[in-house]
């Protein structure tokens, strides 16, 4: 066996697939701490897995003397490739079948290896119904939606159904949804080809976060394949496969559809965030609340923290204030609101306040005529009494 490959490209592949390795899976199945390298023709496939997901990356070889497969311990090969000073590396076999040599021009590393056949074929050929394929028009929009859904997904282990991200697939678009029960994000992305049917695919949030770890670039040609057991994402050179969760996601669409617009106003996003940061209590040991009061005369952000004897108010520079009620006031958790706003990209947003006990929505500007829903929702908080 003798292969030659660009060191930087191989290192990038090793770093990306290593994101699938976790300590829990390695403790249960020690070989999952290794990376599988498979040579077929002039292509090297680099793969790592855990018990629920797998990442595979293809690298172009400069030369190869035949098909083969081998295993390296993930940490060792990553360090060697990081330290090697050359542009090219050559991996070749020796008389010792338990080792392979990695030549980097001015030196050679000897690495322990194992029979590749012991590596489990996690998920990539998982049984299930036939795969359906969808084509996402913009990978960058998919990543934006995924980031927002993950920011809103739940952390409460007593509500595991909320520790997930929903891909709600429609005919011409896909809604990416995350909710903790207090905040919710729905971000629609266009499909470049109509979907065969409407489906819901639910991913564990901790696994879905790998989507944001660099395995997808903005200019990738991205395809999604899914069935009742797994979902597989493919780009030009990468493949990411993970389990899907077998439960019904909360009926988020009902919340979105029931939103009214009792009072609304538009603000420039960055100045608004600066305003609520100034007003929020710096000392509260309980949930920091921001009161937003809306009337035809203007919008005011205020805080009255009875536990630290702190209070503040600031007039918000808002436009397009609408509503019939003489005054609406809603109390929102500052930290949750700031986290929700941090992931928005539009320079202006519209707040729709639907009363002190109903959901408040934050909507970004969209192109005229767009039917895509991109809405963020935060539930009000009850004030604690002294």
Order of alpha helices (4+ residues) and beta strands (2+ residues): beta-alpha-alpha-beta-beta-beta-beta-beta-alpha-beta-beta-beta-beta-alpha-beta-beta-beta-beta-alpha-beta-beta-beta-alpha-beta-alpha-beta-beta-beta-beta-beta-alpha-beta-beta-beta
